[in-house]
Amino acid sequence: MKRILLILCSFLFILTSSTTFALTIDATVTADNHYGLYFGSGDGSSITFVGRNETATGGSAGTYNWSVAEIYNFNANEGDYIYIAAWSDDSVAQGWIGQFLTGTSSILSNTSEWEVALTFQDLGTNSPAPTEASLGSEIATAIWNPVTNSIDHGSSPWGWVAGISSDADWIWGSSLTPGSNYGEYQIFRTQVNAPVPEPATMMLFGIGLLGLAGVSRRKK
């Protein structure tokens, strides 16, 4: 009996501590002025590009089109990081805002869940998004700092962006207003964590293991 319980408990420990979860992420992001969305490893050795907003000043909803967010869907593994590479046109204001939904939890742009690194690599309005290789190289040597600059969603100069939670903030790695190219492009990141099993689910699983142990004992 003790041996069976030991085996079942070991199985439960392995199941809850060693399983790697793949998470489907629904992302809604916009920026003033430009950004690229990526995910990958914390050391930059593996980076995948997801998408970006428009180049130049074009946009179906007007200049830069920051008033209408882009929507993405991608799969990331537990422990991966979501990366936003962002840069401005050095004028008026800059910032990005977004939400990332995993089905069981949400990650919002704010000063508590994100950190930022300054690359001092200048990108302009017509620049393409950083390649996966170049972003990975920057991440490998990045110095990460807390994000300290934010403006509430709905505040001037951007107002409300449909499809993004009211709890998300516009954030930037330096002063949001007036415009600044300090340290750009800037890299923002946050880590994707595995879903935590609900206590009720774990209790039912434990009861099931004990039941199996009881059946085994009766058979003996």
C-alpha angles and dihedrals in degrees: 000000000000090000091052092049091048091052092047093048091049090051090050091050093050092047094052099038107034105036115112113217125210110211128201108219125201108200131191114186141162136168145190100249121351141336144167123212121217141156133202148103125343094242095050095244092122119033129166123196115223105176149293142221124262124297125235119008097308126116136143091240096044141281112357089348093233089143090071116055126218119239124217138176122200142150122243132175128238109276095026120127128231110224130198117191107196138179139168140218090246091248138109102329145343139195144122133230133190152142131224118200123195098180094253099045144011135227116205132189106259143123095265103054102038138064129195139213126194116223099184086218107137117227124180138207093273096041120121117238115272113275120248090251096050093045090049090053091052092048092051091063100026124135107216123212134176117268108247103169119082144145125200118258108262095029126124134304094029107029121189124348114200118233097028124102118258087232092063119097135209104248138186138173093238135018110325095208135068100030118272135174092199111153094346137200092050126197120214123189144176130179125248111228128201118255111265113234111246114249091238091053092050091047092053090048091051092049089051091053092050090049091054090050091052093050090050091050093050091051090055 
